[in-house]
Amino acid sequence: MEHGEPVSYMTLQAGTDVVSSDGEVVGEVEHVLADTEQDIFDGLVIDTRLGPGGMRFVDADQVEELYERAAVLGIPAQAVEQLPEP
């Protein structure tokens, strides 16, 4: 899967695929949580309707890379359903 060029959390778009560390698409970015004035990336709210359903919060330290067409997580697909609701 080609994810495109690396991007900043400030330019990551809603609807971007969220990919687990084991390569599975587990949802889409709903929105980015950040304090842009302080340049602090807090995490992502993702829509996991493709999996167990519902919204989940992914903490910034669980996000490995951000690309034009994918947010790649540092956790496997099975762990995504255990993420907290936002």
C-alpha positions in Angstrom: 0.0 0.0 0.0 1.4 3.4 -1.0 0.8 5.9 1.7 2.2 9.0 -0.1 4.5 11.6 1.3 4.9 12.2 5.0 2.7 15.0 6.4 2.4 17.0 9.6 -0.5 16.5 12.0 -1.5 20.0 11.1 -2.2 19.0 7.5 -3.7 15.5 8.1 -7.2 15.3 6.6 -10.3 13.8 8.0 -11.2 10.7 6.1 -7.6 9.5 5.9 -7.2 5.7 6.4 -5.8 4.6 9.7 -3.5 1.6 9.4 -2.5 -0.7 12.2 1.1 -1.8 12.7 0.2 -5.2 11.1 -0.9 -3.4 7.9 -4.7 -3.6 8.4 -7.0 -0.6 7.6 -8.8 -0.2 10.9 -10.7 3.0 10.3 -10.5 6.6 9.2 -9.3 9.8 10.9 -12.3 11.7 12.3 -10.2 14.6 13.6 -6.8 15.5 15.0 -6.5 16.6 18.6 -3.8 19.2 19.0 -2.8 22.6 20.4 -1.4 24.2 17.3 -0.4 27.4 19.1 1.8 25.4 21.4 2.7 22.9 18.6 1.5 19.9 20.6 0.0 16.9 18.9 -2.2 15.1 21.4 -3.6 12.3 19.2 -6.3 11.2 16.8 -10.0 10.5 17.1 -10.7 7.7 14.6 -13.9 6.2 13.3 -13.6 2.4 13.4 -16.8 1.6 11.7 -14.9 -0.8 9.4 -14.0 -2.8 12.5 -15.8 -2.9 15.9 -17.5 0.4 15.2 -17.6 3.6 17.0 -15.1 6.3 17.8 -11.8 5.6 19.5 -9.0 7.9 20.8 -5.4 7.1 19.7 -2.8 8.8 21.9 0.0 10.6 20.1 2.6 8.1 21.3 0.6 5.3 19.6 0.9 7.0 16.2 4.0 6.0 14.3 3.8 8.0 11.1 1.5 10.3 9.2 1.2 10.3 5.5 -1.0 11.9 2.8 -3.2 8.8 2.6 -2.6 7.0 5.9 -2.0 7.4 9.6 0.1 4.4 10.6 -0.3 3.2 14.2 2.3 1.5 16.4 -0.3 -1.0 17.6 -1.8 -4.1 16.0 -5.4 -4.2 14.7 -6.5 -6.3 17.6 -5.5 -3.6 20.1 -7.5 -0.9 18.3 -10.8 -2.2 19.7 -9.4 -1.8 23.2 -8.7 2.0 22.7 -10.8 4.3 24.8 -13.7 6.3 23.4 -12.9 10.0 23.1 
